Amino acid sequence: MTEVPGPVSRAKLARRQQHVAAGVGTTLPVFVEAAGGGVLVDADGNSLIDLGSGIAVTSVGNAAPEVARRVAEQAAAFTHTCFMVTPYDGYVDVCEQLAELTPGDHAKKSALFNSGAEAVENAVKIARSHTGRSAVAVFDHAYHGRTNLTMAMTAKNMPYKQGFGPFANEVYRAPVSYPFREPAEITGAEAADRAIDVLDKQVGAGNLACLVIEPILGEGGFVVPAEGFLARLREWTQEHGIVLVADEIQTGFCRTGDWFACDHEGVVPDLITTAKGMAGGLPLAAVTGRAEIMDAVHVGGLGGTYGGNPVACAAAVGAIEAMRKHDLVKRARELGTRMQERLHAIAERHPGAADIRGRGAMMAVEIVGADGRTPDPVRVGSVSAHCHARGVVTLTAGTYGNVLRFLPPLAMPEHLLDEAFDIVSEAFDATA
Ligand code: PLZ
C-alpha cells in the first residue's frame, strides 16, 4: 500500500486539475482502474475498501456479471435509437419490472430518464399536469438534485445552491421528523401534523400539486423519521388530492433491506422516483406511479433524447436480475445488522458518536461535541481523512456536515466489511 493518494494518482490529479472544472469536487483523489466486490483498485495498485458505492449506486457491484454481459450484448446490437423515435424492448422491460417491484398493487406506468434530478423534475411536471395545481411541498434537510427546479427543492445552500439563484418558485418547505434533534419527545404523527400545519396555513392544501419526500433522508444525513410520520402524510395527501411523491433515488432497490424504503411501513406513494442502484452504475432514472396520474400528461410532454437508453436499460434488467438472484434485500439487512453492531461498539468508547441510525445497508452516525448536541463536522472530517489514508472509502452527509454515512455495495462479503470497520473504529480512536 502506498500513501493515499499514491504518486501515480497524484500525477493524474495534476492533469485533472488542469482540465476539469474546479466546481466538480472529489472525495478521495485516487484514480480507479478496476473495481468490484467492494474493492476499488487504484492506479498505484492499492486496493481500497468501498463503503460508498459511488453514492449508493453500485449495490450489485461495479462490474456485476449480469450487468456487464447484458450491457456488452446490447452495445453490440445497438446503442441508441431514441425511444421517442423508434421503441425497443429494454425500455418496456424496465417499466414492467418497476410496476411489479414498487410499492402498491394498483395499475402503474413509468417514464425513464437519465438522472435522479431529471426524474424528480418530471414527477413534479406529472403531478402538476394531473392536479392542475402548481405548489410543491418539500422538507427540511431534503436533497433532490442540482437542476434549477431541484436546487429549489434541495434544502442545503452550500455547496448546492450558493450563487446559483434565482431558483424556481412555488416550492415550499416544511419541518421534517428528525428524532435526534427534536427539542422534546414527539411521535411521528405529531411531527407530520406539525408539517401539515405549516403547509395548510402557508400554502393551502388545495394549492399543492405534490408533496415530495425522501422516506429516509439521504444527503441530509440518513435521518429516519419517527414511525407514523410517512403514514400520516399519506393520509393527509390522499384527503386533499395531493400527489405523494416518494423520492427513493438513494433508498430504493434493496438498499434499506426492503425493495423500497416505503415498504417498511407499508406506505404506498402515488409516484416514486428511482435511479442510482437500479442500473448497476449506468445512468438511468424513472418516475413510476398510478397509471391515471402518469397518463395525465399529453403525448410528447415527457421525454428526452437519451431517456431510457437501451444500454442503460439492459444494465437495469441485469441489476434487477442480480438483486433477485442474490436476495440483496436480505443481504442489505445482514450488512446493516453488522454495521450497527460495529458502530455501537465505537459509540461505547466515543460518546461523540451520538446517534446511530439508518436502515439496512444505509447506516450512519451523527457526531457531536461534549454537550451531546453541537454538530462536530471537524471530527467527521478527521475520522474520514484517517479512513481514506488507510484505504477505506467513506462518505459524509448532513446539513451540518457532521454525519458519517456507510453505503457498502450489497455484494460486499462480510469479512471485508469487518476489515473496513476495523479501520473506521481505529479512526475514531486516533482522532479522539
Ligand atoms: N434525490 C434522494 O440522493 C442524488 C448527489 C450527490 P442525480 N444524491 C447524490 C451530489 O453531490 O451531486 C439524489 C438523491 C435523492 C435526487 C438525487 C439526484 O440524483 O442522479 O444526482 O441527479
Boltz pocket constraint, residues with backbone or C-beta under 6 A from the ligand:
constraints:
  - pocket:
      binder: B
      contacts: [[A, 55], [A, 114], [A, 115], [A, 116], [A, 117], [A, 118], [A, 120], [A, 143], [A, 144], [A, 145], [A, 146], [A, 214], [A, 218], [A, 219], [A, 247], [A, 248], [A, 249], [A, 250], [A, 251], [A, 275], [A, 276]]
      max_distance: 6.0
